[in-house]
C-alpha cells in the first residue's frame, strides 16, 4: 500500500515557520536534522494527534540547487500564496478560529458557511495558504 506520509511547504525562514506551526497551531516538531555537509535542514512538524502525517518546512532553495533569479522568483510566488494550499479539518470551525485567533493567527475571513461545510483561511509567515474546514455531513442521496 502506498500512503501519504508528508507534504511540503517552501518557507522563507525555517525557525519562524516552526514557531508558527508549534506555538500558534499547537503542532509538534517531529524531526529537525541538519546535514552540514549539504547545507540542508530537514524540519518536519505535524498535529500532535495525527502522528502518521507531517508537513516538511523546506527553505526556498538557492544556488547551487537553483539559480539566484529562480530562487528569488520562487520566494516571491510563495509570499503571494502561490505555493499551494494545506487543507485542515476540524470538528468545530468557530471554536478553532477563536482559539487560533487568541494565539495570534490572523485569518483572511471569518468562518463562513459553504456548500461543503464551514470554512475559513489564513496564511503562514511565508505566505502559504492554509484552509480550515468543518465538513458537513451529507445524506447519501444529496450531491
Phi and psi restraints in degrees (value plus and minus 20) as a CYANA .aco file:
   2 UNK   PHI    -123.0   -83.0
   2 UNK   PSI     111.1   151.1
   3 UNK   PHI    -157.0  -117.0
   3 UNK   PSI     141.4   181.4
   4 UNK   PHI     -96.6   -56.6
   4 UNK   PSI     108.0   148.0
   5 UNK   PHI    -122.9   -82.9
   5 UNK   PSI     -68.0   -28.0
   6 UNK   PHI    -165.2  -125.2
   6 UNK   PSI     135.5   175.5
   7 UNK   PHI    -137.4   -97.4
   7 UNK   PSI     152.0   192.0
   8 UNK   PHI    -159.2  -119.2
   8 UNK   PSI     119.3   159.3
   9 UNK   PHI    -138.3   -98.3
   9 UNK   PSI     118.8   158.8
  10 UNK   PHI     -94.9   -54.9
  10 UNK   PSI     116.1   156.1
  11 UNK   PHI    -150.8  -110.8
  11 UNK   PSI     133.3   173.3
  12 UNK   PHI    -102.1   -62.1
  12 UNK   PSI     -49.9    -9.9
  13 UNK   PHI    -166.2  -126.2
  13 UNK   PSI      92.9   132.9
  14 UNK   PHI     -83.6   -43.6
  14 UNK   PSI     -58.9   -18.9
  15 UNK   PHI     -85.7   -45.7
  15 UNK   PSI     -63.5   -23.5
  16 UNK   PHI     -83.1   -43.1
  16 UNK   PSI     -62.7   -22.7
  17 UNK   PHI     -84.6   -44.6
  17 UNK   PSI     -64.1   -24.1
  18 UNK   PHI     -81.4   -41.4
  18 UNK   PSI     -62.2   -22.2
  19 UNK   PHI     -82.0   -42.0
  19 UNK   PSI     -61.5   -21.5
  20 UNK   PHI     -81.9   -41.9
  20 UNK   PSI     -71.5   -31.5
  21 UNK   PHI     -90.1   -50.1
  21 UNK   PSI     -50.9   -10.9
  22 UNK   PHI    -108.7   -68.7
  22 UNK   PSI     -65.2   -25.2
  23 UNK   PHI    -102.3   -62.3
  23 UNK   PSI     -59.6   -19.6
  24 UNK   PHI    -110.1   -70.1
  24 UNK   PSI     -60.6   -20.6
  25 UNK   PHI    -110.4   -70.4
  25 UNK   PSI     -36.1     3.9
  26 UNK   PHI      61.0   101.0
  26 UNK   PSI      -1.2    38.8
  27 UNK   PHI    -100.7   -60.7
  27 UNK   PSI     158.2   198.2
  28 UNK   PHI    -140.3  -100.3
  28 UNK   PSI     134.6   174.6
  29 UNK   PHI    -101.8   -61.8
  29 UNK   PSI     105.7   145.7
  30 UNK   PHI    -116.8   -76.8
  30 UNK   PSI     -52.7   -12.7
  31 UNK   PHI    -174.5  -134.5
  31 UNK   PSI     120.6   160.6
  32 UNK   PHI    -166.7  -126.7
  32 UNK   PSI      70.9   110.9
  33 UNK   PHI    -141.6  -101.6
  33 UNK   PSI     103.0   143.0
  34 UNK   PHI    -119.8   -79.8
  34 UNK   PSI     116.2   156.2
  35 UNK   PHI    -139.6   -99.6
  35 UNK   PSI      68.9   108.9
  36 UNK   PHI     -75.8   -35.8
  36 UNK   PSI     -58.2   -18.2
  37 UNK   PHI     -83.1   -43.1
  37 UNK   PSI     -41.6    -1.6
  38 UNK   PHI    -129.2   -89.2
  38 UNK   PSI     -19.6    20.4
  39 UNK   PHI      30.9    70.9
  39 UNK   PSI      32.0    72.0
  40 UNK   PHI    -156.2  -116.2
  40 UNK   PSI     122.1   162.1
  41 UNK   PHI    -150.8  -110.8
  41 UNK   PSI     101.8   141.8
  42 UNK   PHI    -114.7   -74.7
  42 UNK   PSI      91.6   131.6
  43 UNK   PHI    -142.8  -102.8
  43 UNK   PSI      94.5   134.5
  44 UNK   PHI    -140.6  -100.6
  44 UNK   PSI     108.0   148.0
  45 UNK   PHI    -143.8  -103.8
  45 UNK   PSI     143.5   183.5
  46 UNK   PHI    -191.2  -151.2
  46 UNK   PSI     143.0   183.0
  47 UNK   PHI     -83.5   -43.5
  47 UNK   PSI     116.5   156.5
  48 UNK   PHI     -75.8   -35.8
  48 UNK   PSI     -57.2   -17.2
  49 UNK   PHI    -113.6   -73.6
  49 UNK   PSI      -7.9    32.1
  50 UNK   PHI    -155.4  -115.4
  50 UNK   PSI      53.3    93.3
  51 UNK   PHI     -91.4   -51.4
  51 UNK   PSI     -31.6     8.4
  52 UNK   PHI    -111.5   -71.5
  52 UNK   PSI     -19.5    20.5
  53 UNK   PHI    -163.8  -123.8
  53 UNK   PSI     125.3   165.3
  54 UNK   PHI    -164.0  -124.0
  54 UNK   PSI     155.0   195.0
  55 UNK   PHI    -141.4  -101.4
  55 UNK   PSI      98.5   138.5
  56 UNK   PHI    -102.3   -62.3
  56 UNK   PSI     106.9   146.9
  57 UNK   PHI    -118.7   -78.7
  57 UNK   PSI      73.4   113.4
  58 UNK   PHI    -119.1   -79.1
  58 UNK   PSI     108.4   148.4
  59 UNK   PHI     -86.5   -46.5
  59 UNK   PSI     124.8   164.8
  60 UNK   PHI     -77.2   -37.2
  60 UNK   PSI     103.4   143.4
  61 UNK   PHI     -91.7   -51.7
  61 UNK   PSI     132.2   172.2
  62 UNK   PHI    -150.3  -110.3
  62 UNK   PSI    -187.4  -147.4
  63 UNK   PHI     -80.6   -40.6
  63 UNK   PSI     121.2   161.2
  64 UNK   PHI    -111.3   -71.3
  64 UNK   PSI     -21.2    18.8
  65 UNK   PHI     -83.3   -43.3
  65 UNK   PSI     -69.8   -29.8
  66 UNK   PHI    -157.4  -117.4
  66 UNK   PSI     138.0   178.0
  67 UNK   PHI     -88.9   -48.9
  67 UNK   PSI     141.1   181.1
  68 UNK   PHI     -79.3   -39.3
  68 UNK   PSI     -60.7   -20.7
  69 UNK   PHI     -84.3   -44.3
  69 UNK   PSI     -62.0   -22.0
  70 UNK   PHI     -87.6   -47.6
  70 UNK   PSI     -57.6   -17.6
  71 UNK   PHI     -81.7   -41.7
  71 UNK   PSI     -65.9   -25.9
  72 UNK   PHI     -83.2   -43.2
  72 UNK   PSI     -62.5   -22.5
  73 UNK   PHI     -83.0   -43.0
  73 UNK   PSI     -63.5   -23.5
  74 UNK   PHI     -82.9   -42.9
  74 UNK   PSI     -64.2   -24.2
  75 UNK   PHI     -79.3   -39.3
  75 UNK   PSI     -60.2   -20.2
  76 UNK   PHI     -86.7   -46.7
  76 UNK   PSI     -60.8   -20.8
  77 UNK   PHI     -85.0   -45.0
  77 UNK   PSI     -61.8   -21.8
  78 UNK   PHI     -80.3   -40.3
  78 UNK   PSI     -65.6   -25.6
  79 UNK   PHI     -80.4   -40.4
  79 UNK   PSI     -48.3    -8.3
  80 UNK   PHI    -106.0   -66.0
  80 UNK   PSI     -22.2    17.8
  81 UNK   PHI      69.0   109.0
  81 UNK   PSI      -7.3    32.7
  82 UNK   PHI    -110.1   -70.1
  82 UNK   PSI     -10.4    29.6
  83 UNK   PHI    -107.1   -67.1
  83 UNK   PSI     -21.4    18.6
  84 UNK   PHI     100.8   140.8
  84 UNK   PSI     159.8   199.8
  85 UNK   PHI    -155.7  -115.7
  85 UNK   PSI     118.9   158.9
  86 UNK   PHI    -122.1   -82.1
  86 UNK   PSI     106.8   146.8
  87 UNK   PHI    -123.3   -83.3
  87 UNK   PSI      98.1   138.1
  88 UNK   PHI    -128.5   -88.5
  88 UNK   PSI     130.4   170.4
  89 UNK   PHI    -142.7  -102.7
  89 UNK   PSI     122.8   162.8
  90 UNK   PHI    -158.9  -118.9
  90 UNK   PSI     137.8   177.8
  91 UNK   PHI     -98.8   -58.8
  91 UNK   PSI     -44.2    -4.2
  92 UNK   PHI    -163.4  -123.4
  92 UNK   PSI      76.8   116.8
  93 UNK   PHI     -82.5   -42.5
  93 UNK   PSI     -62.7   -22.7
  94 UNK   PHI     -83.7   -43.7
  94 UNK   PSI     -63.9   -23.9
  95 UNK   PHI     -84.5   -44.5
  95 UNK   PSI     -62.1   -22.1
  96 UNK   PHI     -84.9   -44.9
  96 UNK   PSI     -61.8   -21.8
  97 UNK   PHI     -78.3   -38.3
  97 UNK   PSI     -67.7   -27.7
  98 UNK   PHI     -82.6   -42.6
  98 UNK   PSI     -65.5   -25.5
  99 UNK   PHI     -84.3   -44.3
  99 UNK   PSI     -68.1   -28.1
 100 UNK   PHI     -88.4   -48.4
 100 UNK   PSI     -56.6   -16.6
 101 UNK   PHI     -80.0   -40.0
 101 UNK   PSI     -61.7   -21.7
 102 UNK   PHI     -84.3   -44.3
 102 UNK   PSI     -46.7    -6.7
 103 UNK   PHI    -106.4   -66.4
 103 UNK   PSI     -22.2    17.8
 104 UNK   PHI      84.4   124.4
 104 UNK   PSI     -14.5    25.5
 105 UNK   PHI     -93.4   -53.4
 105 UNK   PSI     109.7   149.7
 106 UNK   PHI    -120.1   -80.1
 106 UNK   PSI      96.6   136.6
 107 UNK   PHI    -108.5   -68.5
 107 UNK   PSI     132.2   172.2
 108 UNK   PHI     -99.1   -59.1
 108 UNK   PSI     -45.8    -5.8
 109 UNK   PHI    -179.5  -139.5
 109 UNK   PSI     139.1   179.1
 110 UNK   PHI     -96.0   -56.0
 110 UNK   PSI     145.3   185.3
 111 UNK   PHI     -76.0   -36.0
 111 UNK   PSI     107.0   147.0
 112 UNK   PHI    -149.1  -109.1
 112 UNK   PSI     110.9   150.9
 113 UNK   PHI     -82.8   -42.8
 113 UNK   PSI     113.8   153.8
 114 UNK   PHI    -148.6  -108.6
 114 UNK   PSI     148.8   188.8
 115 UNK   PHI     -79.7   -39.7
 115 UNK   PSI     -45.5    -5.5
 116 UNK   PHI    -120.3   -80.3
 116 UNK   PSI     -29.8    10.2
 117 UNK   PHI     138.2   178.2
 117 UNK   PSI    -180.2  -140.2
 118 UNK   PHI    -126.3   -86.3
 118 UNK   PSI     110.9   150.9
 119 UNK   PHI    -158.8  -118.8
 119 UNK   PSI     126.2   166.2
 120 UNK   PHI    -168.9  -128.9
 120 UNK   PSI     154.7   194.7
 121 UNK   PHI    -170.8  -130.8
 121 UNK   PSI     138.7   178.7
 122 UNK   PHI    -171.7  -131.7
 122 UNK   PSI     154.0   194.0
 123 UNK   PHI    -143.3  -103.3
 123 UNK   PSI     130.3   170.3
 124 UNK   PHI    -101.9   -61.9
 124 UNK   PSI     155.8   195.8
 125 UNK   PHI     -80.3   -40.3
 125 UNK   PSI     -42.1    -2.1
 126 UNK   PHI    -107.1   -67.1
 126 UNK   PSI     -32.6     7.4
 127 UNK   PHI      88.8   128.8
 127 UNK   PSI     -23.1    16.9
 128 UNK   PHI     -84.1   -44.1
 128 UNK   PSI     119.4   159.4
 129 UNK   PHI    -100.1   -60.1
 129 UNK   PSI     116.7   156.7
 130 UNK   PHI    -151.7  -111.7
 130 UNK   PSI     106.8   146.8
 131 UNK   PHI    -128.7   -88.7
 131 UNK   PSI     118.9   158.9
 132 UNK   PHI    -140.7  -100.7
 132 UNK   PSI      99.3   139.3
 133 UNK   PHI    -150.0  -110.0
 133 UNK   PSI     117.5   157.5
 134 UNK   PHI    -121.1   -81.1
 134 UNK   PSI      85.9   125.9
 135 UNK   PHI     -95.3   -55.3
 135 UNK   PSI     112.6   152.6
 136 UNK   PHI    -104.0   -64.0
 136 UNK   PSI     127.2   167.2
 137 UNK   PHI     -99.5   -59.5
 137 UNK   PSI     114.1   154.1
 138 UNK   PHI    -134.8   -94.8
 138 UNK   PSI     126.9   166.9
 139 UNK   PHI     -93.8   -53.8
 139 UNK   PSI     131.5   171.5
 140 UNK   PHI     -79.3   -39.3
 140 UNK   PSI     -46.3    -6.3
 141 UNK   PHI    -108.8   -68.8
 141 UNK   PSI     -22.3    17.7
 142 UNK   PHI    -113.8   -73.8
 142 UNK   PSI     115.3   155.3
